[in-house]
Amino acid sequence: MIETRGSRGLFVEVAVTLIVWIAAGVINSGGFIMGTEPSAAGVVATLVVLVIWLSAGWLAGSGSKAGFVRFGTVFWLIVVAGGPLVFWALTAAPGMSVMQGGWLLPLLLFVVAAPLYGLVGMLPYQLAVVWTSCIGATVFVSALGAYSAGRHIGRRAARPNKGIDADKPAV
């Protein structure tokens, strides 16, 4: 497991984020591969990815599951840095055959970028890799913000009330 305290909940959050990521990639695959505008379903799928990541960040924060920050950092580092690196590798070795692994780089680019194509596909196509990294970084920072807010509110709710009415007996 990723961590001992609350690991079941973290496992569920990680699994849900990955399943939604894969589903959004499948839904966006046609537009991504053909380079056309994303479908309405693709836009919705990408927005669901964003909402799921924000929700997972909030839930992990309210449960003080630090493993989510580690998972999110690795995941979004792969997305934010992986897109440009794979694109660079594709342009550096354009004549690579399938036997030389020529199928691997497009597959990696697809896995990294297709789930966000619902939003990226509406932006100028010449900068698609840059937009993918920008949107990925924005989602990561937003998920960390949701984690921090959830952690703050979760800790605050767990503290006993020490206000004016703290010494009065509960009714």
Residue pairs with C-beta under 8 A, 6 or more apart in sequence:
1 7
1 8
1 10
1 11
2 10
2 11
2 14
2 67
2 70
2 71
3 10
3 65
3 66
3 67
5 65
6 63
6 64
6 65
7 67
9 59
9 60
9 63
9 65
10 60
10 63
10 65
10 67
10 68
10 71
13 56
13 59
13 60
13 65
13 68
14 56
14 68
14 71
16 52
16 56
17 52
17 53
17 56
17 75
20 48
20 49
20 52
21 49
21 115
22 115
23 45
24 42
24 45
24 46
24 48
24 49
24 114
24 115
24 116
24 118
25 32
25 110
25 111
25 114
25 115
27 39
27 41
27 42
27 45
27 118
28 38
28 42
28 45
28 46
28 114
28 115
28 116
28 117
28 118
28 121
29 110
29 114
30 36
30 39
31 37
31 38
31 39
31 42
31 117
31 121
32 38
32 110
32 113
32 114
32 117
32 121
33 110
35 125
36 121
37 121
37 122
38 46
38 117
38 118
38 119
38 121
38 122
42 117
42 118
42 121
43 118
43 119
43 122
44 118
45 115
45 118
46 115
46 116
46 117
46 118
46 119
47 118
47 119
49 115
49 116
49 139
50 139
50 142
53 72
53 139
53 142
53 143
54 139
54 142
54 143
54 146
55 146
56 68
56 143
57 68
57 72
57 142
57 143
57 144
57 145
57 146
57 147
57 150
58 146
58 147
58 149
58 150
59 150
60 67
60 68
60 69
60 147
60 150
61 68
61 146
61 147
61 148
61 149
61 150
61 151
61 152
61 154
62 150
62 151
62 153
62 154
63 150
63 154
64 151
64 154
64 155
68 147
69 144
69 147
72 140
72 143
72 144
72 147
73 140
76 136
76 137
76 139
76 140
76 143
78 112
79 112
79 113
79 116
79 132
79 133
79 136
80 133
80 136
80 137
80 140
81 133
82 108
82 112
83 109
83 112
83 113
83 129
83 132
83 133
83 136
84 129
84 130
84 133
86 105
86 108
86 109
86 112
87 109
87 129
89 105
90 105
90 106
90 109
93 105
96 102
96 105
112 132
113 120
113 128
113 129
113 132
116 132
116 135
116 136
119 131
119 135
120 128
120 131
120 132
120 135
121 128
123 131
124 131
160 166
